[in-house]
């Protein structure tokens, strides 16, 4: 069976500045400091990752996990 035109990708965000992360209190600043970009992501960072993957700009991208995380994963 040949499937054409199907793309399967995922967005796996790192630390995103939301109310959930606000619950960390002072630890939030420590987490941000430990990322190579010294910041948390925001919801627009995640939204734009999804827009990219859904766009024709990513027409040959499939089987990928896009991780907008300000470098968090490579710093751990």
Secondary structure, DSSP 8 states (H G I E B T S, - for coil): ----S----EE----B-SHHHHTTTTHHHHHHHHSTTSS-B-HHHHHHHHHHHHSGGGTT--S-EE--STTHHHH-
